[in-house]
Every structure is written in C-alpha cells, then in structure tokens.
Amino acid sequence: MDAECRILKAIVSALQSNSFYRLKKAWAAVPKDRMLMFEGLSDIFSDHNNHLTSRELLMKEGTSKFANLDSSVKENQKRTQRQLQLQKDMGVMQGTVPYLGPCLPDLTMLDTALQDYIEGGLINLEKRRREFEVIAQIKLLQSACNSYCMTPDQKFIQWFQRQQLLTEEERKGWHQKTYSQICAQPLSL
C-alpha cells in the first residue's frame, strides 16, 4: 500500500508541474468528474500541511464506519459486528485499507522529541499518553479491517503458488533494469 501511495503522489505531482499545467486544451478535455477527482487528490497530496491532511483522511475513512477513540474495545467490536452484519444484509461492503504512513512518523517523533524520564527519574506520562493515542488509532484501523469479508480466489492462489521465486541477485538486477527502463521512457498522457 505504501508503494501505491507514493506512486499516486508522484503522478499527481507530475500532473501539477508547469509542463502539464500549460496544456490548457488537454485540461479542457478532461471530464468534470475526473477533474474533481484530480483536485481532491491534489488537496490530499499537496505539500502544504500534507502530514496532517493524510492522517485526518485516514482516520475519517478508516475508522468512521466502525469505531471511535471514546468507546471501549468491546463496544467497538460489537459496533463493528453490527455494521458488518448490516452491510452483509444489504449486499454492500465498505471500508478502507489502512495506510499507516502518517502514524509511524508520529511515533518516531514522539520517541525522539520527548524524554522517557522527567526530573527525579519519574516516567514521562505525557509521552506515554501521546504514544497511547497513536497506537489506539492504529488499533481502530485494525479493528475496521477485521470486518472485511474477502473470499479467496482459488485460480489466483494456484497461479501464485506456481510462480518461481527470484534469487536475491536476480531481484536486484530486475529492480535496477526496470527502474532504468522507467526513467528512460518519455512521459505520455
């Protein structure tokens, strides 16, 4: 998921560059619904306050259907089961596959910015409280994912299991070759 988000950000950033921005006729031909989608993605991946926007979107989309921070774990599990059953009854499944990128820098920042102990050798409870909040958000995202109902595709599983694994040297060579080919190709719309 992390790689897909980076690729999407790269595409959106490229489309926002001056080279593409000047293509007035091409932009005019883009359907309105697609243009609105692009503008929404541009807002999500903007350089201005990007970390905050990404986290807010993740929490809104990833947990709003199932859980909230104010409820106990048991309440969230019961609510999740009710929502899951309702969605199954309606024949509609909704959810967000969580991208944890916005949460991990928060934990890193807390670990490096705040001391483990304060004056007198006491545990820094403010640091622990903040770490708990981030971990609670991650747990809520995991809780939301537990309700997904996916059935395995046996044909895909059989195909996947027949694939031959690359050695470490083959993988590195393939990665370098692919990257070189991608960089050498002109960008086209």
Solvent accessible surface area in square Angstrom, and as a share of the most:
residue,aa,sasa,rsa
1,M,110,0.49
2,D,64,0.33
3,A,49,0.38
4,E,105,0.47
5,C,25,0.15
6,R,147,0.54
7,I,103,0.52
8,L,65,0.32
9,K,72,0.30
10,A,62,0.48
11,I,90,0.45
12,V,3,0.02
13,S,52,0.33
14,A,35,0.27
15,L,41,0.20
16,Q,81,0.36
17,S,45,0.29
18,N,112,0.57
19,S,68,0.44
20,F,24,0.10
21,Y,132,0.50
22,R,164,0.60
23,L,77,0.38
24,K,129,0.55
25,K,182,0.77
26,A,47,0.36
27,W,57,0.20
28,A,87,0.68
29,A,83,0.65
30,V,52,0.30
31,P,79,0.50
32,K,159,0.67
33,D,92,0.48
34,R,138,0.50
35,M,50,0.22
36,L,105,0.52
37,M,111,0.50
38,F,33,0.14
39,E,82,0.37
40,G,32,0.31
41,L,43,0.22
42,S,15,0.09
43,D,97,0.50
44,I,43,0.22
45,F,28,0.12
46,S,35,0.22
47,D,132,0.69
48,H,156,0.70
49,N,81,0.41
50,N,35,0.18
51,H,71,0.32
52,L,71,0.35
53,T,43,0.25
54,S,23,0.15
55,R,51,0.19
56,E,103,0.46
57,L,61,0.30
58,L,14,0.07
59,M,32,0.14
60,K,128,0.54
61,E,64,0.29
62,G,3,0.03
63,T,10,0.06
64,S,75,0.48
65,K,50,0.21
66,F,3,0.01
67,A,8,0.06
68,N,65,0.33
69,L,91,0.45
70,D,141,0.73
71,S,24,0.15
72,S,58,0.37
73,V,105,0.60
74,K,146,0.62
75,E,89,0.40
76,N,9,0.04
77,Q,99,0.44
78,K,123,0.52
79,R,63,0.23
80,T,4,0.03
81,Q,108,0.48
82,R,153,0.56
83,Q,59,0.26
84,L,22,0.11
85,Q,97,0.43
86,L,97,0.48
87,Q,14,0.06
88,K,96,0.40
89,D,102,0.53
90,M,129,0.58
91,G,66,0.64
92,V,71,0.41
93,M,78,0.35
94,Q,93,0.41
95,G,39,0.38
96,T,34,0.20
97,V,86,0.50
98,P,28,0.18
99,Y,56,0.21
100,L,59,0.29
101,G,22,0.21
102,P,5,0.03
103,C,0,0.00
104,L,96,0.48
105,P,67,0.42
106,D,18,0.09
107,L,46,0.23
108,T,85,0.49
109,M,98,0.44
110,L,6,0.03
111,D,88,0.46
112,T,108,0.63
113,A,64,0.49
114,L,45,0.23
115,Q,132,0.59
116,D,62,0.32
117,Y,130,0.49
118,I,84,0.43
119,E,161,0.72
120,G,81,0.78
121,G,56,0.54
122,L,113,0.56
123,I,94,0.48
124,N,17,0.09
125,L,135,0.67
126,E,73,0.33
127,K,2,0.01
128,R,95,0.35
129,R,113,0.41
130,R,94,0.34
131,E,30,0.14
132,F,137,0.57
133,E,73,0.33
134,V,13,0.08
135,I,83,0.42
136,A,17,0.13
137,Q,32,0.14
138,I,22,0.11
139,K,124,0.53
140,L,13,0.07
141,L,1,0.01
142,Q,91,0.40
143,S,20,0.13
144,A,1,0.01
145,C,37,0.22
146,N,124,0.64
147,S,0,0.00
148,Y,46,0.18
149,C,73,0.44
150,M,150,0.67
151,T,118,0.69
152,P,93,0.59
153,D,88,0.46
154,Q,108,0.48
155,K,167,0.71
156,F,112,0.47
157,I,55,0.28
158,Q,102,0.45
159,W,121,0.42
160,F,124,0.52
161,Q,139,0.62
162,R,169,0.62
163,Q,80,0.36
164,Q,168,0.75
165,L,163,0.81
166,L,101,0.50
167,T,74,0.43
168,E,91,0.41
169,E,132,0.59
170,E,88,0.39
171,R,114,0.42
172,K,108,0.46
173,G,37,0.35
174,W,152,0.53
175,H,107,0.48
176,Q,122,0.54
177,K,128,0.54
178,T,35,0.21
179,Y,135,0.51
180,S,67,0.43
181,Q,92,0.41
182,I,113,0.57
183,C,82,0.49
184,A,85,0.66
185,Q,123,0.54
186,P,122,0.77
187,L,130,0.64
188,S,96,0.62
189,L,151,0.75
